[in-house]
């Protein structure tokens, strides 16, 4: 109840400012115009866009209150933007650069949305086939409980004595001795959300009752380096995911894959079309990445699969997606 009073009080203060601006012309807004700020219209479309930015559209709060709060935000933003323009801040080089970047990003989002809406829906029979062809994801879905250690992959990982570690405690000691920050905590891994190849390898590596820790790596969004995961499976349960929910889930996966495929193909088309139109200044050019390391000999663990701790992965796999 206390938070509601705070919201209403804040809204009342903003509303006073809004009313003083709206009353300048002496004419009440009508039609699709829900307010005016110094004679400039605030439309119902702007209000709806602001409402969409409110988490859960305000939840259980009264609809008119949520609507009023959203409108107050728009009014205040327009008021402050006008004051900034009066000071000439809209001509500031840093502002112009940020505005250009924002405009470009929004146009790219609109372009992606335009491509996405042209991708045809996945036929139901393909979704059903995906379910039947992926038992580890659906009918034989596994939920693993892990004792897990996480740490950022150090540059000298190949020099650390992980090959001698047979227990999680020994892995911890190696990290402590090397002054590497880490986190150890129980985790759950759901085969519904990871690469089936990862599920297969985890099942194989954990089959032994006294199984040694195994390791895999990934680079989550925002991580400055690949993250190494050292794990021991402490429990496994089978939780089938079947029926209409499974078909719908499969359809969404296939639809996302088709969208990514279409976006990738369209991007390649645009890149080829613009190749002759892009000119770099002296000393600048497209990125040149280091050559990929030589292929591992037969029998060596692949980077994309989990491996015993003794075989530390050399690169971050795209394992858990």
Backbone torsions as a table, in degrees:
resi	resn	phi	psi	omega
1	UNK	NA	-36.0	-179.3
2	UNK	-62.8	-43.1	-179.0
3	UNK	-64.6	-34.1	178.7
4	UNK	-63.7	-41.8	179.6
5	UNK	-62.6	-39.7	179.7
6	UNK	-63.1	-44.8	-179.9
7	UNK	-60.4	-47.2	-177.3
8	UNK	-63.9	-40.7	179.8
9	UNK	-62.7	-46.4	179.2
10	UNK	-62.3	-40.6	179.3
11	UNK	-63.4	-40.3	179.7
12	UNK	-61.6	-40.1	179.5
13	UNK	-64.3	-44.5	179.8
14	UNK	-67.3	-37.4	-178.3
15	UNK	-62.1	-36.0	178.6
16	UNK	-60.8	-43.7	177.7
17	UNK	-63.2	-42.7	-178.0
18	UNK	-63.8	-43.2	-178.1
19	UNK	-65.4	-37.7	-179.5
20	UNK	-65.1	-33.0	178.2
21	UNK	-75.1	-42.1	-176.2
22	UNK	-67.1	-29.5	-174.9
23	UNK	-81.6	-1.1	-175.5
24	UNK	-60.0	-40.3	-178.7
25	UNK	-83.7	-14.9	-179.0
26	UNK	76.0	7.6	-178.0
27	UNK	-121.6	130.9	-179.8
28	UNK	-74.4	142.2	176.7
29	UNK	-64.1	151.1	176.3
30	UNK	-144.8	175.2	179.7
31	UNK	63.5	-130.1	-178.7
32	UNK	-83.6	-3.2	177.6
33	UNK	-90.2	120.1	-176.4
34	UNK	-100.1	-13.9	177.7
35	UNK	-167.7	166.3	170.9
36	UNK	-132.6	148.0	177.5
37	UNK	-124.7	108.8	-177.0
38	UNK	53.7	40.8	177.4
39	UNK	86.2	-4.7	-179.7
40	UNK	-97.8	135.4	-173.0
41	UNK	-74.3	143.6	165.2
42	UNK	-112.4	117.5	-174.1
43	UNK	-94.9	164.5	177.7
44	UNK	-61.4	-29.6	179.2
45	UNK	-68.1	-39.4	176.7
46	UNK	-65.1	-39.6	178.8
47	UNK	-63.7	-44.9	-180.0
48	UNK	-64.0	-38.4	177.9
49	UNK	-63.1	-38.6	178.5
50	UNK	-68.8	-39.2	177.6
51	UNK	-59.3	-36.4	-179.5
52	UNK	-67.3	-17.2	179.0
53	UNK	-86.9	-10.3	179.5
54	UNK	-84.5	121.7	-178.2
55	UNK	-52.2	127.8	177.8
56	UNK	55.9	22.5	-179.7
57	UNK	48.0	38.7	175.4
58	UNK	89.8	-1.7	178.0
59	UNK	61.2	-124.3	-176.5
60	UNK	-89.6	3.4	-179.9
61	UNK	-66.1	150.1	178.6
62	UNK	-55.1	137.8	-174.5
63	UNK	-58.0	-44.5	-177.9
64	UNK	-66.3	-32.9	177.4
65	UNK	-65.9	-46.6	179.3
66	UNK	-61.0	-42.2	179.5
67	UNK	-62.3	-41.4	-179.6
68	UNK	-66.7	-39.8	177.6
69	UNK	-62.8	-44.2	178.9
70	UNK	-61.8	-43.5	179.5
71	UNK	-64.1	-39.5	178.4
72	UNK	-61.1	-37.3	178.0
73	UNK	-62.8	-45.8	-179.0
74	UNK	-62.7	-46.6	-179.1
75	UNK	-60.2	-46.9	-179.1
76	UNK	-63.4	-42.0	179.9
77	UNK	-61.8	-43.9	179.6
78	UNK	-65.8	-39.2	178.5
79	UNK	-61.3	-48.7	-178.4
80	UNK	-68.8	-35.8	177.5
81	UNK	-63.6	-39.0	178.9
82	UNK	-65.5	-40.1	177.9
83	UNK	-64.5	-39.5	178.1
84	UNK	-63.3	-40.3	179.3
85	UNK	-65.2	-36.7	178.4
86	UNK	-61.7	-30.3	179.2
87	UNK	-85.0	-1.3	179.5
88	UNK	78.8	13.8	-177.7
89	UNK	-69.0	-20.0	178.2
90	UNK	-74.3	-5.1	176.7
91	UNK	-103.8	-1.7	179.8
92	UNK	-63.4	131.6	-178.0
93	UNK	-56.2	-39.7	179.9
94	UNK	-65.8	-39.0	177.1
95	UNK	-64.3	-44.8	-178.6
96	UNK	-62.3	-38.5	178.3
97	UNK	-65.9	-46.0	179.8
98	UNK	-63.9	-39.3	179.4
99	UNK	-64.4	-42.1	179.3
100	UNK	-62.9	-42.1	179.5
101	UNK	-64.4	-42.4	179.4
102	UNK	-64.2	-44.2	179.1
103	UNK	-60.6	-43.0	-179.9
104	UNK	-64.4	-42.6	-179.8
105	UNK	-63.1	-40.7	178.9
106	UNK	-66.4	-37.6	177.5
107	UNK	-65.9	-38.5	177.4
108	UNK	-64.0	-42.9	176.9
109	UNK	-60.2	-42.0	179.0
110	UNK	-65.0	-38.1	178.7
111	UNK	-65.7	-43.3	177.6
112	UNK	-61.4	-43.2	179.4
113	UNK	-63.1	-36.7	179.5
114	UNK	-65.9	-40.0	178.0
115	UNK	-68.0	-42.9	-177.6
116	UNK	-60.4	-42.5	-175.1
117	UNK	-68.9	-14.2	179.1
118	UNK	-90.3	-6.3	178.1
119	UNK	-78.6	126.8	-176.8
120	UNK	-69.9	146.7	177.0
121	UNK	-60.6	148.5	179.6
122	UNK	-72.6	129.0	177.3
123	UNK	-61.1	145.8	-177.4
124	UNK	-59.5	-38.6	-177.1
125	UNK	-65.0	-31.7	177.1
126	UNK	-69.6	-37.8	177.4
127	UNK	-65.5	-41.4	178.2
128	UNK	-63.8	-39.5	178.7
129	UNK	-65.3	-39.1	178.5
130	UNK	-61.7	-40.2	178.0
131	UNK	-62.9	-47.3	-177.6
132	UNK	-70.0	-29.0	-179.7
133	UNK	-84.7	-4.5	-176.1
134	UNK	-127.2	64.9	-176.4
135	UNK	-61.7	-33.7	-179.5
136	UNK	-67.7	-19.7	178.3
137	UNK	-90.6	-34.0	-170.9
138	UNK	-116.1	-84.2	-172.1
139	UNK	-61.8	-35.4	-178.0
140	UNK	-113.5	35.1	-178.9
141	UNK	-55.8	133.6	-179.5
142	UNK	-113.9	142.9	169.9
143	UNK	-119.9	113.1	-178.2
144	UNK	-96.3	134.4	169.1
145	UNK	-98.1	125.5	-173.5
146	UNK	-117.7	145.4	161.1
147	UNK	-94.0	113.4	-167.9
148	UNK	-126.6	139.3	171.6
149	UNK	-112.8	131.5	178.8
150	UNK	-120.9	138.2	173.4
151	UNK	-157.7	153.9	177.0
152	UNK	-70.3	137.5	-177.0
153	UNK	-64.7	116.9	178.1
154	UNK	-78.9	157.1	-178.7
155	UNK	-64.7	-27.3	-176.5
156	UNK	-100.4	28.7	-174.7
157	UNK	-58.5	-32.9	-179.5
158	UNK	-67.8	-18.3	-178.6
159	UNK	-93.0	-7.5	-179.9
160	UNK	-84.3	142.5	-171.9
161	UNK	-80.4	48.0	179.4
162	UNK	-63.9	-25.9	-177.8
163	UNK	-62.0	-21.3	-179.3
164	UNK	-92.0	-7.6	-175.6
165	UNK	-80.7	125.5	179.1
166	UNK	-112.1	-11.9	-178.5
167	UNK	-136.7	166.0	177.9
168	UNK	-65.9	-34.4	178.8
169	UNK	-62.5	-38.3	179.2
170	UNK	-69.8	-35.0	175.4
171	UNK	-63.6	-44.1	178.6
172	UNK	-59.0	-42.3	-178.4
173	UNK	-62.3	-40.3	178.6
174	UNK	-60.8	-43.3	-178.6
175	UNK	-67.7	-41.1	178.9
176	UNK	-64.0	-46.1	-179.6
177	UNK	-62.4	-32.1	-179.8
178	UNK	-88.7	3.3	179.9
179	UNK	56.9	42.7	178.9
180	UNK	-103.6	124.6	177.9
181	UNK	-68.9	140.7	180.0
182	UNK	-150.7	169.2	176.1
183	UNK	-133.3	132.7	177.8
184	UNK	-121.0	125.9	-178.4
185	UNK	-163.0	155.0	174.5
186	UNK	-65.7	142.6	178.2
187	UNK	-138.6	159.7	172.3
188	UNK	-118.0	139.8	178.4
189	UNK	-123.2	120.2	-176.3
190	UNK	-102.6	121.9	-178.3
191	UNK	-64.7	-12.5	176.3
192	UNK	-66.2	-25.4	-171.6
193	UNK	-114.3	6.6	-178.7
194	UNK	-124.7	167.7	177.4
195	UNK	-60.4	128.6	179.4
196	UNK	-55.3	-30.4	178.1
197	UNK	-62.8	-35.5	178.0
198	UNK	-66.9	-42.3	178.0
199	UNK	-60.1	-43.9	-180.0
200	UNK	-60.0	-45.4	-177.7
201	UNK	-69.1	-39.6	178.5
202	UNK	-63.6	-41.8	178.3
203	UNK	-60.9	-42.9	-179.3
204	UNK	-67.2	-46.0	-176.1
205	UNK	-69.3	-25.5	-177.5
206	UNK	-98.0	5.8	-176.7
207	UNK	-64.7	-33.5	179.9
208	UNK	-75.5	133.9	-178.9
209	UNK	-60.2	-31.5	179.5
210	UNK	-108.2	39.6	-175.7
211	UNK	-61.4	141.3	176.6
212	UNK	-78.1	161.0	177.3
213	UNK	-58.7	148.0	174.7
214	UNK	-122.2	160.8	-171.2
215	UNK	-131.0	141.0	166.7
216	UNK	-145.9	168.1	-177.8
217	UNK	-136.3	159.7	-180.0
218	UNK	-157.5	163.5	175.7
219	UNK	-125.0	91.9	179.3
220	UNK	-61.4	156.9	178.1
221	UNK	-57.4	129.4	178.1
222	UNK	91.4	-12.2	179.9
223	UNK	-74.0	136.0	-178.0
224	UNK	-73.4	-14.6	-179.5
225	UNK	-156.5	165.2	175.3
226	UNK	-56.6	145.3	177.6
227	UNK	-102.2	129.6	177.7
228	UNK	-93.7	133.5	178.1
229	UNK	-117.5	118.9	174.8
230	UNK	-107.9	129.7	-168.2
231	UNK	-138.4	152.4	164.3
232	UNK	-131.9	131.8	178.3
233	UNK	-79.3	122.4	179.6
234	UNK	-101.3	-18.8	177.9
235	UNK	-162.6	149.4	177.3
236	UNK	-138.1	134.3	174.1
237	UNK	-134.6	147.9	178.6
238	UNK	-97.8	123.8	-178.8
239	UNK	-128.8	89.7	-177.3
240	UNK	-56.6	140.9	175.9
241	UNK	-121.5	100.9	-171.1
242	UNK	-135.4	179.1	176.4
243	UNK	82.0	-160.0	-175.3
244	UNK	-63.4	-35.4	179.2
245	UNK	-63.3	-37.9	178.9
246	UNK	-66.3	-42.9	179.4
247	UNK	-63.2	-42.3	179.0
248	UNK	-64.1	-42.1	178.5
249	UNK	-62.6	-44.4	179.0
250	UNK	-62.5	-41.0	178.9
251	UNK	-60.6	-41.1	179.1
252	UNK	-65.3	-40.5	178.0
253	UNK	-61.3	-50.0	-178.3
254	UNK	-64.3	-36.3	178.6
255	UNK	-64.5	-43.7	178.3
256	UNK	-62.5	-41.1	178.7
257	UNK	-62.6	-41.8	-179.6
258	UNK	-67.0	-38.3	178.0
259	UNK	-64.0	-45.7	179.3
260	UNK	-62.9	-39.4	178.1
261	UNK	-63.3	-44.1	-179.9
262	UNK	-66.4	-43.6	178.3
263	UNK	-61.8	-41.8	179.2
264	UNK	-62.8	-43.6	179.6
265	UNK	-65.2	-41.2	-179.7
266	UNK	-67.7	-38.7	177.6
267	UNK	-61.1	-43.1	178.9
268	UNK	-61.1	-40.2	178.4
269	UNK	-61.9	-45.4	180.0
270	UNK	-66.9	-39.8	179.1
271	UNK	-61.1	-43.1	178.9
272	UNK	-64.3	-40.1	-178.3
273	UNK	-67.3	-32.0	-176.4
274	UNK	-94.1	-5.0	-174.4
275	UNK	-54.0	-44.8	-177.8
276	UNK	-78.6	-8.8	-177.1
277	UNK	-98.7	-4.3	-177.4
278	UNK	-103.5	123.2	179.9
279	UNK	-124.0	124.7	-179.4
280	UNK	-96.0	147.3	174.4
281	UNK	-73.4	167.0	-178.8
282	UNK	-60.3	129.4	179.7
283	UNK	88.4	-0.6	179.9
284	UNK	-121.8	157.4	179.3
285	UNK	177.6	-179.7	178.4
286	UNK	-66.4	157.8	-178.5
287	UNK	-65.4	142.9	175.0
288	UNK	-118.7	109.7	-175.5
289	UNK	-87.8	151.2	176.9
290	UNK	-59.4	151.2	178.2
291	UNK	-65.6	146.6	178.7
292	UNK	-65.2	145.9	177.8
293	UNK	-63.1	156.5	-180.0
294	UNK	-59.6	150.8	-178.6
295	UNK	-60.9	142.9	178.1
296	UNK	-71.0	147.0	176.5
297	UNK	-65.1	158.9	-179.5
298	UNK	-56.1	134.7	177.5
299	UNK	98.4	-17.0	178.5
300	UNK	-75.0	145.6	-178.4
301	UNK	-67.1	134.7	178.1
302	UNK	-75.1	149.8	-178.6
303	UNK	-64.9	-28.2	-174.9
304	UNK	-79.0	-10.7	-177.2
305	UNK	-109.9	151.1	175.0
306	UNK	-67.6	148.9	-178.7
307	UNK	-137.6	159.0	173.6
308	UNK	-56.6	154.0	-178.0
309	UNK	-56.3	-29.4	-180.0
310	UNK	-61.9	-21.2	179.6
311	UNK	-114.7	78.2	-177.5
312	UNK	-64.4	133.9	-178.2
313	UNK	-68.6	141.6	-178.2
314	UNK	-85.5	-17.7	-177.5
315	UNK	-145.6	165.9	-179.5
316	UNK	-82.0	121.8	177.2
317	UNK	-84.9	162.7	171.7
318	UNK	-93.4	66.7	-171.6
319	UNK	-86.8	-62.3	-175.2
320	UNK	-97.9	106.0	-179.7
321	UNK	-122.5	NA	NA
